[in-house]
């Protein structure tokens, strides 16, 4: 059984995979060895991988390492089933690598765009040849709401829940539509431009706001909230064999 840990900016997601299938998952605001022990209680862990976009205390990392005979920490130097054409691979987000790996494991040898709508929105493209070209980073949904509130004198901080007309009919809908519709147009534009340049483009949407946007997009997409976890498991299996 494989233990997968994805430490993001605001929370850690943990999962157990067996024979390639996700059998359990959870999340926590604070990753500790005790939390991991409770999650895997009664389970035999054969291998584990961790991906983190923040620094994890060495004591916690050491504690997790002792739980399994085979442990990997994802970095740009980890063996990948595709090549990185990114000019600064050491600065490439681990979550971005994992998301691309997840899509590639499901549809290898395809032109793929991965959109991860989380705290930030990332766009990552891999060619059918297996070469990761690169991508872009933009503010996420909540970040845009907070920025409008913080950097203006009177605009309120609002929720993403509510009406999203094409044109707002009051301040609340003007903010919500400006942010949400702006992101929708942004995603659609990336999809259309990359489709013009790459045949049979597949688009994956993941992240905490994946389903919020997935139902609003006109383009055909694969929405998968577990894409990063699946990608980490595929990389764990790949490195265990190589």
N, C-alpha and C positions, 0 to 999 in steps of 0.2 A: 504494500500500500504506500502511496506517495503523499507526502505532506507538502502543501503549497502555501506560501505566505507572500502576500502582496501588500507591502506597506506604502500607503499613499500619503498625500499631504494632510488629510484629516482623519483617516482611519486605516486600520489594517484588516485585510480580508484573508481568511484562512479557508483552505479546502482540502478534502481528502479525495484522491483518485484511486480507483482500482480497475485494472485492465482497461485503462483509457477512459473510464466513465467517472463522472463527478458523482460521488455518493453522499457527501456532506459538505456544508459550508457555513461559515459564520463570520462575524465582523466584530471589531472592538475599537474603542477610541484610544486605548493604550495597550500596546503589545508587551506582554510579560511572559516569562517562562511558565509561570503558574497558569496563565490563561491557556497557553498552548497545551500544557499537561492535561488540563480539564477537557479540552477539545478532543484530544487523542486517547483519552482514557479507555483502556481495554483493547486498543488497536495496536497491531504490529507495524511499525513504520520502517520501511526498507530504504527509503531515500527521501530527501527533502531539498527544496530550493526556496530561496528567499529573494525577493526583488524589493528594493526600497528607494524612494525618491528623497528620503530624509536620513539623517544619521541615527543609527540604532545603538543604544548603549552596549558596550562590549560585554558586560555581564549577561545581558539578555541574549545576545548573539551566541555566546559561549554555552549558555544553558540550552539553547535550542540545538546546537551542534551535537550535544551529548545525547540527544534523543534518537539519533539515527546513525547507522554505519556509513551512510553516503550523503554528503551535504554539499550543495553548490550555492554560491552567492552570485546572482546574475550581474554581469558587467559587460562592457564593450569587448572584453577579452574572452568572454565565454564562447565556446564553439557554437556556431549557428548553422542551420541548414540553408542559409542564404548569405550573401556578401553585403557588407556595408560600404556604400559609396559616399557616405556622410564625411565631410572634411574634418570634423572634430568628433570622432566617435566616442571619445572619453566624456564628452558633455551630453551625449544623447541619452534622454530619459530612459531608465530601465523599463518603465511601464510602456513606453512607445515600442521598444524592442519586443516586449512580451505580447503586446496587442497584434503586431505584425506577424509574430510567430504563430499566434493563435489562428489568424486568418489563413496563413500559409499552410498550416497543418491540415486545415479543412479543405482548402482548394489550392493545392500546389500547382506551380507552373501557370498561374493566371495573373493578369494585370489586376492589382488590388489597391483600393483606397480604403484606409482605415480611419474612421472619424471617432475619436474618443471624447465624448462630451461630459467632462467632469469638472473639477475646480477650474482647470483651463480646458480649452478645446484644442485638441491636436489633430493634425491632418498628416497622414503618413502614406507614402506611395511606394509599392514594390512592383518591379516589372516581372513579366512572366519568365524572364531569363533567370530570376532569382537574385536580382540586384536591387537592394533597397536604395532608392534614389535620395530620399529626404522627405521633408514635410514642413509644416508651419505650426506655430503656436499662437493662439488667440485667447483673450479673456473668456471665461466661462459665464454661464447664465447668472449665477448669484454674484459673481465678481462684477458684472456689468451693472446689476441693480445697486450694489453697494457703492460703486464708483459714482454713479449719478447722484446718489444721496449724499455722499461724503464731500464731493467737490462742487456742490452747488449750495446755495443758501436756503432754498425753499422746497426742493423736490423731495418727496417722502420716500422712505424705504418700503417697497411693496413686495408682495408675494408673487410667485410665478403662477399661482392658481387663480383662475378667473378668465374673463372674456378676453380674446385676442383678435379684435377686428383688424382689418387691413389698415384703417385709419382710426386712431383713438378718438373717442367722443367725450372724454374727460381726462384729467391729469393722470389718474391711475391707469386707464387703458392706454393712454398715450405712451406712458413709460413701459408698460408691459409689452405692448405691441412693438414699440421701438426696439426693445431689447430682443424679444423672442422672434419677431418677424425679421429683424436684422440678421440674427443667427441663421434662420431658415434660408434666407436669400443667400447668405454667405456659403452655407453648405451646398445648396443647389448649384451655385456658380462654380464651386470647385469640381463638383461631379460633372457638370456639363462640359467644362473646359478640358478636363482630363479624359472624358469620353471622346472628345473630338480628336485627341492626340493618341489615344490608346484603344485598340479594338477590344470588345467584350470585357469592358471594365466591370469588376465586381466591387461593390461598396459594402463595407461593414460598419455598423454603428454600435458603439458600446459606451460604457461610462454611466454614471449616476443619472444623467438626464437623457439617456438613449431613447427610452420609450416616450418621454415627453416630446421629443422632436420627431421620433420615428413615425408616429401617426400623422404628423403634419407635413412630412416631406412628400413631394410628388414623385420623386425618383424611386426606382426599385432598389431596395436595400435589404441587407441581412442585419437585423437587430439582435444582438447577443450580449446580455449583461455579464456573461461569464467568459468573454473572449480572452481577457488578460490571464485569468486563471487557467484556461485551456492552453494558452500559449506557454505559460510557465511549465505546465505539466509536459507539454510536448518537448520543451527544451531540456527538462530534467531527463526524460526518456532518451533523448538524442545524445546527451552527454554521458549518461550511464552506459550507453552502448559504444561510445567512441572514446 
